[in-house]
Protein backbone atom coordinates (compact mmCIF):
# COMPACT_ATOMS: atom_id res chain seq x y z
CA UNK A 1 0.00 0.00 0.00
CA UNK A 2 2.84 2.35 0.87
CA UNK A 3 4.50 1.60 -2.48
CA UNK A 4 1.31 2.49 -4.36
CA UNK A 5 1.07 5.77 -2.47
CA UNK A 6 4.68 6.67 -3.37
CA UNK A 7 4.07 5.88 -7.06
CA UNK A 8 0.91 8.03 -7.06
CA UNK A 9 2.78 10.97 -5.55
CA UNK A 10 5.58 10.57 -8.15
CA UNK A 11 3.08 10.64 -10.98
CA UNK A 12 1.46 13.73 -9.57
CA UNK A 13 4.88 15.41 -9.35
CA UNK A 14 5.69 14.56 -12.97
CA UNK A 15 2.34 15.79 -14.20
CA UNK A 16 2.92 19.07 -12.36
CA UNK A 17 6.20 19.55 -14.20
CA UNK A 18 4.54 18.91 -17.54
CA UNK A 19 1.77 21.42 -16.78
CA UNK A 20 4.21 24.27 -15.93
CA UNK A 21 3.18 27.30 -18.06
CA UNK A 22 6.81 28.46 -18.52
CA UNK A 23 9.18 25.74 -19.72
CA UNK A 24 12.26 27.99 -19.92
CA UNK A 25 13.06 31.37 -18.40
CA UNK A 26 16.36 33.25 -18.35
CA UNK A 27 17.48 36.85 -17.75
CA UNK A 28 20.77 37.79 -19.41
CA UNK A 29 22.56 40.94 -18.25
CA UNK A 30 26.07 42.29 -18.89
CA UNK A 31 28.76 42.85 -16.25
CA UNK A 32 27.42 44.33 -13.02
CA UNK A 33 30.23 46.91 -12.60
CA UNK A 34 32.21 49.60 -14.45
CA UNK A 35 29.35 51.91 -15.48
CA UNK A 36 29.40 55.72 -15.39
CA UNK A 37 26.85 58.47 -15.85
CA UNK A 38 25.13 58.24 -19.26
CA UNK A 39 25.98 54.60 -19.97
CA UNK A 40 23.40 52.30 -21.56
CA UNK A 41 22.71 48.86 -20.04
CA UNK A 42 21.09 46.11 -22.13
CA UNK A 43 18.94 43.35 -20.65
CA UNK A 44 17.87 40.23 -22.56
CA UNK A 45 15.02 38.00 -21.36
CA UNK A 46 14.11 34.63 -22.88
CA UNK A 47 10.75 33.00 -22.11
CA UNK A 48 9.51 29.72 -23.55
CA UNK A 49 5.89 28.84 -22.76
CA UNK A 50 3.69 25.82 -23.08
CA UNK A 51 1.38 25.63 -26.11
CA UNK A 52 -1.71 27.78 -25.73
CA UNK A 53 -0.02 30.33 -23.47
CA UNK A 54 0.87 33.75 -24.90
CA UNK A 55 2.71 36.82 -23.68
CA UNK A 56 0.76 39.98 -22.84
CA UNK A 57 2.93 42.84 -24.25
CA UNK A 58 1.01 45.37 -22.17
CA UNK A 59 2.55 43.96 -19.02
CA UNK A 60 6.07 44.96 -20.09
CA UNK A 61 7.64 48.24 -18.94
CA UNK A 62 7.08 51.08 -21.40
CA UNK A 63 9.69 53.39 -22.87
CA UNK A 64 10.39 56.52 -20.93
CA UNK A 65 11.55 57.61 -17.50
CA UNK A 66 11.55 54.86 -14.86
CA UNK A 67 12.74 57.06 -11.99
CA UNK A 68 14.83 60.19 -11.51
CA UNK A 69 18.06 58.52 -12.64
CA UNK A 70 16.92 55.71 -14.97
CA UNK A 71 15.38 55.78 -18.45
CA UNK A 72 14.15 52.92 -20.60
CA UNK A 73 15.20 53.84 -24.15
CA UNK A 74 14.14 50.76 -26.11
CA UNK A 75 11.83 47.74 -25.80
CA UNK A 76 11.93 44.99 -28.44
CA UNK A 77 9.92 41.77 -28.45
CA UNK A 78 10.64 38.91 -30.88
CA UNK A 79 8.44 35.80 -31.03
CA UNK A 80 9.32 32.47 -32.60
CA UNK A 81 6.56 29.96 -31.90
CA UNK A 82 6.28 29.69 -28.11
CA UNK A 83 9.68 31.38 -27.57
CA UNK A 84 9.77 35.08 -26.68
CA UNK A 85 12.94 37.17 -26.66
CA UNK A 86 12.60 40.53 -24.95
CA UNK A 87 15.34 43.18 -25.14
CA UNK A 88 15.47 46.27 -22.93
CA UNK A 89 17.95 49.12 -23.22
CA UNK A 90 18.26 51.18 -20.04
CA UNK A 91 20.28 54.37 -19.59
CA UNK A 92 21.52 55.71 -16.25
CA UNK A 93 21.74 59.42 -15.39
CA UNK A 94 23.47 59.50 -12.05
CA UNK A 95 26.81 61.05 -11.12
CA UNK A 96 27.93 59.56 -7.79
CA UNK A 97 30.84 60.93 -5.79
CA UNK A 98 32.00 57.39 -5.07
CA UNK A 99 31.23 53.90 -6.34
CA UNK A 100 27.53 53.32 -5.71
CA UNK A 101 25.22 50.32 -6.05
CA UNK A 102 22.03 50.85 -8.03
CA UNK A 103 19.26 48.47 -9.04
CA UNK A 104 17.26 47.96 -12.18
CA UNK A 105 13.75 47.41 -10.84
CA UNK A 106 12.11 44.03 -11.24
CA UNK A 107 8.66 43.53 -12.74
CA UNK A 108 6.15 40.80 -13.55
CA UNK A 109 5.54 39.53 -17.09
CA UNK A 110 1.92 38.52 -17.58
CA UNK A 111 1.10 35.41 -19.61
CA UNK A 112 -2.43 34.49 -20.64
CA UNK A 113 -4.17 31.16 -21.26
CA UNK A 114 -7.65 31.96 -22.40
CA UNK A 115 -9.14 34.09 -19.62
CA UNK A 116 -6.58 32.92 -17.10
CA UNK A 117 -3.57 35.16 -16.35
CA UNK A 118 -0.22 33.82 -15.19
CA UNK A 119 2.63 35.94 -13.84
CA UNK A 120 6.37 35.42 -14.35
CA UNK A 121 8.58 37.52 -12.10
CA UNK A 122 11.70 39.21 -13.54
CA UNK A 123 14.03 39.86 -10.60
CA UNK A 124 15.70 43.18 -9.90
CA UNK A 125 19.33 43.49 -11.00
CA UNK A 126 22.01 45.30 -9.02
CA UNK A 127 25.07 46.95 -10.54
CA UNK A 128 27.69 49.49 -9.49
CA UNK A 129 28.14 53.00 -10.89
CA UNK A 130 31.53 54.72 -10.77
CA UNK A 131 32.17 58.49 -10.42
CA UNK A 132 33.42 60.46 -13.39
CA UNK A 133 36.20 61.99 -11.34
CA UNK A 134 37.97 61.17 -8.13
CA UNK A 135 36.43 62.41 -4.89
CA UNK A 136 39.62 64.04 -3.56
CA UNK A 137 40.96 66.03 -6.49
CA UNK A 138 44.70 66.54 -6.45
CA UNK A 139 46.04 70.08 -6.50
CA UNK A 140 49.03 71.42 -8.39
CA UNK A 141 50.85 74.74 -8.27
CA UNK A 142 48.63 76.03 -11.05
CA UNK A 143 45.46 74.99 -9.24
CA UNK A 144 43.22 71.97 -9.62
CA UNK A 145 44.83 69.00 -11.31
CA UNK A 146 42.63 67.75 -14.13
CA UNK A 147 43.43 64.77 -16.30
CA UNK A 148 42.35 65.45 -19.88
CA UNK A 149 40.28 63.03 -21.89
CA UNK A 150 42.12 60.86 -24.35
CA UNK A 151 42.27 62.62 -27.72
CA UNK A 152 39.91 61.32 -30.40
CA UNK A 153 41.46 59.21 -33.14
CA UNK A 154 42.31 61.18 -36.25
CA UNK A 155 40.38 60.42 -39.38
CA UNK A 156 42.46 59.24 -42.30
CA UNK A 157 42.75 61.84 -45.05
CA UNK A 158 44.45 59.64 -47.61
CA UNK A 159 41.44 59.44 -49.91
CA UNK A 160 40.89 63.21 -49.68
CA UNK A 161 44.52 63.89 -50.57
CA UNK A 162 44.33 61.50 -53.52
CA UNK A 163 41.14 63.20 -54.70
CA UNK A 164 42.70 66.66 -54.36
CA UNK A 165 45.84 65.58 -56.24
CA UNK A 166 43.75 64.04 -59.03
CA UNK A 167 41.58 67.17 -59.33
CA UNK A 168 44.60 69.47 -59.47
CA UNK A 169 46.24 67.24 -62.07
CA UNK A 170 43.15 67.33 -64.27
CA UNK A 171 42.88 71.11 -63.88
CA UNK A 172 46.54 71.58 -64.86
CA UNK A 173 46.16 69.31 -67.88
CA UNK A 174 43.07 71.21 -69.03
CA UNK A 175 44.86 74.54 -68.61
CA UNK A 176 47.90 73.30 -70.54
CA UNK A 177 45.69 71.93 -73.31
CA UNK A 178 43.75 75.19 -73.65
CA UNK A 179 46.99 77.15 -73.74
CA UNK A 180 48.26 74.76 -76.39
CA UNK A 181 45.15 75.27 -78.50
CA UNK A 182 45.33 79.05 -78.26
CA UNK A 183 49.05 79.23 -78.98
CA UNK A 184 50.11 80.59 -75.60
CA UNK A 185 53.45 78.78 -75.57
CA UNK A 186 56.24 80.24 -77.71
CA UNK A 187 57.98 76.87 -78.03
CA UNK A 188 54.95 75.21 -79.58
CA UNK A 189 55.48 76.62 -83.05
CA UNK A 190 53.01 74.29 -84.71
CA UNK A 191 50.19 76.13 -82.96
CA UNK A 192 51.43 79.63 -83.90
CA UNK A 193 52.60 79.28 -87.51
CA UNK A 194 49.48 80.85 -89.03
CA UNK A 195 49.32 83.42 -86.25
CA UNK A 196 52.75 84.69 -87.33
CA UNK A 197 51.80 84.36 -90.99
CA UNK A 198 48.72 86.59 -90.50
CA UNK A 199 50.88 89.24 -88.86
CA UNK A 200 53.21 89.27 -91.89
CA UNK A 201 50.32 89.33 -94.38
CA UNK A 202 48.68 92.28 -92.60
CA UNK A 203 51.31 94.70 -93.87
CA UNK A 204 51.44 93.43 -97.49
CA UNK A 205 49.63 94.65 -100.60
CA UNK A 206 48.92 93.07 -103.99
CA UNK A 207 52.31 94.36 -105.16
CA UNK A 208 53.88 92.03 -102.58
CA UNK A 209 52.05 88.92 -103.83
CA UNK A 210 55.28 86.94 -104.19
CA UNK A 211 56.19 87.59 -100.56
CA UNK A 212 52.61 86.84 -99.45
CA UNK A 213 52.62 83.46 -101.24
CA UNK A 214 56.01 82.67 -99.74
CA UNK A 215 54.71 83.42 -96.24
CA UNK A 216 51.76 81.01 -96.65
CA UNK A 217 53.98 78.31 -98.21
CA UNK A 218 56.37 78.62 -95.27
CA UNK A 219 53.51 78.28 -92.78
CA UNK A 220 52.17 75.15 -94.51
CA UNK A 221 55.66 73.64 -94.74
CA UNK A 222 56.25 74.29 -91.02
CA UNK A 223 52.94 72.61 -90.15
CA UNK A 224 53.68 69.65 -92.43
CA UNK A 225 57.24 69.25 -91.18
CA UNK A 226 58.51 69.19 -94.78
CA UNK A 227 57.79 71.02 -98.07
CA UNK A 228 54.13 70.61 -99.04
CA UNK A 229 53.07 70.34 -102.68
CA UNK A 230 49.74 69.87 -104.39
CA UNK A 231 50.29 66.16 -105.03
CA UNK A 232 51.12 65.59 -101.33
CA UNK A 233 47.86 66.98 -99.96
CA UNK A 234 46.47 63.46 -99.38
CA UNK A 235 49.35 62.62 -97.03
CA UNK A 236 48.97 66.01 -95.37
CA UNK A 237 45.28 65.35 -94.68
CA UNK A 238 46.06 61.97 -93.15
CA UNK A 239 48.37 63.63 -90.65
CA UNK A 240 46.18 66.72 -90.19
CA UNK A 241 42.59 65.64 -90.95
CA UNK A 242 41.13 68.86 -89.53
CA UNK A 243 42.42 70.81 -92.57
CA UNK A 244 40.36 68.68 -94.95
CA UNK A 245 37.42 71.02 -94.39
CA UNK A 246 39.25 73.80 -96.31
CA UNK A 247 40.36 71.52 -99.13
CA UNK A 248 38.83 73.79 -101.80
CA UNK A 249 40.73 76.83 -100.55
CA UNK A 250 44.02 74.90 -100.35
CA UNK A 251 43.52 73.64 -103.92
CA UNK A 252 42.95 77.21 -105.06
CA UNK A 253 46.11 78.32 -103.24
CA UNK A 254 48.39 75.72 -104.85
CA UNK A 255 46.90 76.25 -108.32
CA UNK A 256 47.21 80.01 -107.96
CA UNK A 257 50.82 79.71 -106.71
CA UNK A 258 51.74 77.49 -109.67
CA UNK A 259 50.28 79.96 -112.15
CA UNK A 260 51.93 82.90 -110.41
CA UNK A 261 55.43 81.42 -110.28
CA UNK A 262 55.41 79.40 -113.51
CA UNK A 263 53.20 81.39 -115.90
CA UNK A 264 53.99 84.61 -117.73
CA UNK A 265 51.88 87.73 -117.75
CA UNK A 266 49.64 86.84 -114.81
CA UNK A 267 47.71 89.83 -113.51
CA UNK A 268 47.34 90.11 -109.71
CA UNK A 269 44.28 91.86 -108.29
CA UNK A 270 43.47 92.92 -104.74
CA UNK A 271 40.86 90.16 -104.45
CA UNK A 272 43.61 87.55 -104.84
CA UNK A 273 45.47 88.88 -101.80
CA UNK A 274 42.27 89.04 -99.79
CA UNK A 275 41.46 85.44 -100.68
CA UNK A 276 44.97 84.46 -99.58
CA UNK A 277 44.41 86.23 -96.24
CA UNK A 278 41.05 84.48 -95.85
CA UNK A 279 42.80 81.12 -96.34
CA UNK A 280 45.35 82.01 -93.68
CA UNK A 281 42.57 83.08 -91.29
CA UNK A 282 40.76 79.75 -91.76
CA UNK A 283 44.00 77.91 -91.07
CA UNK A 284 44.46 80.01 -87.92
CA UNK A 285 40.96 79.05 -86.69
CA UNK A 286 41.76 75.39 -87.22
CA UNK A 287 45.09 75.90 -85.52
CA UNK A 288 43.34 77.33 -82.45
CA UNK A 289 40.70 74.60 -82.46
CA UNK A 290 37.82 77.05 -82.95
CA UNK A 291 36.79 75.48 -86.26
Phi, psi and omega per residue, in radians:
X1 nan -0.746 3.111
X2 -1.086 -0.660 3.133
X3 -1.118 -0.716 3.127
X4 -1.118 -0.659 3.129
X5 -1.143 -0.720 3.120
X6 -1.108 -0.724 3.138
X7 -1.136 -0.677 3.132
X8 -1.133 -0.737 3.117
X9 -1.124 -0.637 3.107
X10 -1.125 -0.739 3.114
X11 -1.112 -0.718 3.107
X12 -1.101 -0.682 3.107
X13 -1.118 -0.722 3.120
X14 -1.140 -0.742 -3.116
X15 -1.150 -0.549 3.095
X16 -1.151 -0.657 3.114
X17 -1.151 -0.675 -3.124
X18 -1.182 -0.576 -3.067
X19 -1.504 0.066 3.113
X20 -1.045 2.244 -3.108
X21 -1.168 -0.561 -3.135
X22 -1.922 2.002 -3.127
X23 -1.531 -0.368 3.134
X24 -2.669 2.352 3.132
X25 -2.564 2.275 -3.138
X26 -2.649 2.422 3.061
X27 -1.977 2.103 -3.110
X28 -1.923 2.162 3.125
X29 -2.255 2.757 3.124
X30 -1.361 -2.846 -3.139
X31 -1.055 2.551 -3.118
X32 -1.611 0.415 -3.079
X33 -2.636 2.932 3.011
X34 1.470 0.361 3.132
X35 -1.728 2.644 3.078
X36 -2.265 3.038 -3.109
X37 -0.972 2.221 3.119
X38 1.677 -0.145 -3.134
X39 -1.213 2.644 3.057
X40 -1.787 2.466 -3.098
X41 -2.170 2.035 3.103
X42 -1.481 2.666 3.051
X43 -2.453 2.248 -3.074
X44 -2.070 2.200 -3.112
X45 -2.119 2.301 3.113
X46 -2.058 2.217 3.114
X47 -2.284 2.204 3.027
X48 -2.036 2.196 -3.056
X49 -1.981 2.856 3.052
X50 -1.273 2.716 -3.130
X51 -0.990 2.393 3.131
X52 1.621 -0.075 3.127
X53 -1.941 2.274 -3.082
X54 -2.207 2.731 -3.141
X55 -1.425 2.469 3.050
X56 -1.735 1.761 -3.085
X57 -1.011 -0.479 -3.126
X58 -1.164 -0.244 3.131
X59 -1.487 -0.128 -3.134
X60 -1.419 2.664 3.055
X61 -1.050 2.553 -3.113
X62 -1.727 2.745 3.120
X63 -1.076 2.558 3.098
X64 2.301 -2.873 -3.088
X65 -1.377 2.195 3.089
X66 -1.509 -0.848 3.053
X67 -2.622 -2.905 -3.012
X68 -1.196 -0.331 -3.101
X69 -2.125 0.020 -3.033
X70 -2.297 2.278 3.049
X71 -2.067 2.585 2.988
X72 -1.857 1.890 -3.015
X73 -1.527 -0.459 -3.019
X74 -2.678 2.402 3.048
X75 -2.290 2.144 -3.118
X76 -2.275 2.290 3.124
X77 -2.132 2.190 3.083
X78 -2.103 2.303 -3.122
X79 -2.069 2.335 3.048
X80 -2.354 1.654 -3.063
X81 1.194 -2.112 3.112
X82 -1.730 0.275 -3.141
X83 -1.880 2.222 3.120
X84 -2.045 2.311 3.063
X85 -2.093 2.073 -3.058
X86 -2.003 2.221 3.134
X87 -2.069 2.226 3.044
X88 -1.986 2.585 3.046
X89 -2.268 1.812 3.135
X90 -1.614 2.761 3.041
X91 -2.421 2.290 -3.093
X92 -1.726 2.445 3.094
X93 -2.255 1.367 -3.099
X94 -2.590 2.280 -3.121
X95 -2.051 1.536 -3.112
X96 -1.328 2.737 3.072
X97 -1.463 -0.317 3.090
X98 -2.578 2.974 -3.123
X99 -1.021 2.254 -3.033
X100 -2.309 2.492 3.087
X101 -1.588 2.279 3.079
X102 -2.224 2.908 -3.055
X103 -2.367 2.248 2.935
X104 -1.302 2.176 -3.043
X105 -1.156 2.550 3.052
X106 -1.432 2.960 3.129
X107 -2.759 3.053 -3.125
X108 -2.034 2.171 3.060
X109 -1.523 2.198 -3.135
X110 -1.616 2.297 3.067
X111 -2.035 2.557 -3.093
X112 -2.158 2.491 3.027
X113 -2.334 1.645 -3.017
X114 1.194 -2.153 3.100
X115 -1.606 -0.072 -3.114
X116 -1.534 2.387 -3.138
X117 -1.957 2.365 -3.108
X118 -2.181 2.389 -3.124
X119 -1.863 2.428 3.053
X120 -2.160 2.016 -3.080
X121 -1.348 2.345 2.991
X122 -1.833 2.021 -3.036
X123 -1.214 2.736 3.031
X124 -1.171 2.735 -3.094
X125 -2.279 2.212 -3.065
X126 -1.788 2.420 3.112
X127 -2.512 2.945 -3.142
X128 -1.942 2.498 3.138
X129 -2.042 2.296 -3.079
X130 -1.749 2.650 3.090
X131 -1.254 2.733 3.109
X132 -1.355 -0.417 3.135
X133 -2.485 2.788 -3.104
X134 -1.193 2.636 -3.076
X135 -1.178 -0.822 3.124
X136 -1.726 1.717 -3.076
X137 -1.330 2.277 3.118
X138 -1.221 2.627 -3.136
X139 -1.991 2.513 3.060
X140 -2.093 3.124 3.133
X141 -1.084 -0.531 -3.137
X142 -1.489 -0.056 -3.132
X143 2.180 -2.538 -3.067
X144 -1.175 2.354 3.136
X145 -1.527 2.031 -3.138
X146 -2.076 2.297 3.078
X147 -1.589 2.115 -3.089
X148 -1.230 2.736 3.034
X149 -1.164 2.701 3.076
X150 -1.150 2.395 -3.106
X151 -1.122 2.562 3.126
X152 -1.200 2.616 3.105
X153 -1.162 2.438 -3.138
X154 -1.311 2.424 3.081
X155 -1.327 2.471 3.109
X156 -1.246 2.349 -3.139
X157 -1.963 0.351 -3.103
X158 -1.091 -0.821 -3.124
X159 -1.103 -0.688 3.134
X160 -1.123 -0.712 3.119
X161 -1.141 -0.725 3.093
X162 -1.072 -0.758 3.127
X163 -1.102 -0.733 3.112
X164 -1.115 -0.765 3.136
X165 -1.096 -0.734 3.126
X166 -1.129 -0.720 3.135
X167 -1.125 -0.768 3.113
X168 -1.119 -0.664 3.129
X169 -1.109 -0.775 3.119
X170 -1.106 -0.729 -3.142
X171 -1.099 -0.727 3.126
X172 -1.137 -0.737 3.131
X173 -1.096 -0.724 3.113
X174 -1.108 -0.761 3.134
X175 -1.100 -0.745 3.116
X176 -1.114 -0.718 -3.136
X177 -1.139 -0.745 3.106
X178 -1.111 -0.729 3.087
X179 -1.100 -0.633 3.099
X180 -1.135 -0.726 -3.138
X181 -1.146 -0.656 -3.076
X182 -1.626 0.188 3.028
X183 1.147 0.702 -3.109
X184 -1.491 -0.109 -3.066
X185 -1.947 2.062 -3.074
X186 -1.090 -0.430 -3.118
X187 -1.410 -0.259 -3.140
X188 -1.615 1.330 -3.015
X189 -1.149 -0.466 -3.105
X190 -1.170 -0.333 3.123
X191 -1.734 0.085 -3.135
X192 -2.282 0.112 -3.056
X193 -1.123 -0.763 -3.129
X194 -1.372 -0.394 3.026
X195 -1.116 -0.787 3.109
X196 -1.211 -0.632 3.135
X197 -1.112 -0.708 3.119
X198 -1.103 -0.646 3.107
X199 -1.100 -0.705 3.139
X200 -1.236 -0.658 -3.134
X201 -1.217 -0.438 -3.067
X202 -1.074 -0.537 -3.098
X203 -1.698 0.160 -3.091
X204 -1.806 2.709 3.080
X205 -2.095 -3.119 -3.116
X206 -1.133 -0.364 3.088
X207 -1.240 -0.308 -3.131
X208 -1.830 0.551 -3.056
X209 -1.062 -0.643 3.138
X210 -1.076 -0.764 3.111
X211 -1.158 -0.677 -3.139
X212 -1.104 -0.776 3.112
X213 -1.105 -0.679 3.122
X214 -1.101 -0.702 3.127
X215 -1.065 -0.794 -3.110
X216 -1.205 -0.703 3.087
X217 -1.032 -0.760 -3.131
X218 -1.099 -0.699 3.126
X219 -1.116 -0.779 3.130
X220 -1.152 -0.672 3.116
X221 -1.136 -0.689 3.126
X222 -1.137 -0.705 3.115
X223 -1.157 -0.693 -3.086
X224 -1.351 -0.361 -3.107
X225 1.461 -0.036 3.122
X226 -2.857 2.871 3.141
X227 -0.965 2.350 -3.095
X228 -1.932 2.216 3.102
X229 -2.100 2.976 -3.077
X230 -1.044 -0.711 -3.092
X231 -1.334 -0.082 3.119
X232 -1.847 0.182 -3.113
X233 -1.115 -0.598 3.135
X234 -1.048 -0.789 3.098
X235 -1.135 -0.658 3.123
X236 -1.082 -0.734 -3.136
X237 -1.191 -0.551 3.102
X238 -1.160 -0.622 3.105
X239 -1.461 -0.484 -3.111
X240 -2.323 1.245 -3.021
X241 -1.118 -0.348 -3.103
X242 -1.192 -0.349 -3.136
X243 -1.479 -0.069 3.139
X244 -1.146 -0.423 -3.116
X245 -1.208 -0.303 3.076
X246 -1.959 0.573 -3.106
X247 -1.003 -0.732 -3.104
X248 -1.076 -0.740 -3.133
X249 -1.197 -0.650 3.104
X250 -1.181 -0.657 3.069
X251 -1.101 -0.734 3.083
X252 -1.046 -0.748 -3.102
X253 -1.064 -0.854 -3.099
X254 -1.179 -0.661 3.094
X255 -1.149 -0.727 3.137
X256 -1.144 -0.746 -3.139
X257 -1.105 -0.680 3.119
X258 -1.115 -0.747 3.133
X259 -1.155 -0.682 -3.088
X260 -1.162 -0.783 -3.042
X261 -1.493 -0.394 -3.023
X262 -2.118 0.128 3.084
X263 -2.078 2.670 -3.141
X264 -1.744 2.549 3.020
X265 1.262 0.444 3.139
X266 -1.370 2.309 -3.110
X267 -1.685 2.234 3.132
X268 -1.734 2.293 3.101
X269 -2.043 2.882 -3.096
X270 -1.101 -0.523 -3.139
X271 -1.116 -0.554 3.126
X272 -1.112 -0.752 3.133
X273 -1.155 -0.668 3.127
X274 -1.145 -0.666 3.116
X275 -1.167 -0.598 3.094
X276 -1.155 -0.705 3.094
X277 -1.152 -0.675 3.099
X278 -1.064 -0.715 3.087
X279 -1.049 -0.776 -3.125
X280 -1.151 -0.617 3.103
X281 -1.164 -0.712 3.096
X282 -1.116 -0.694 3.093
X283 -1.120 -0.638 3.117
X284 -1.147 -0.694 3.105
X285 -1.094 -0.736 3.103
X286 -1.161 -0.662 3.132
X287 -1.079 -0.640 3.136
X288 -1.445 -0.222 -3.126
X289 1.481 0.197 -3.136
X290 -1.592 0.058 3.069
X291 -2.340 nan nan
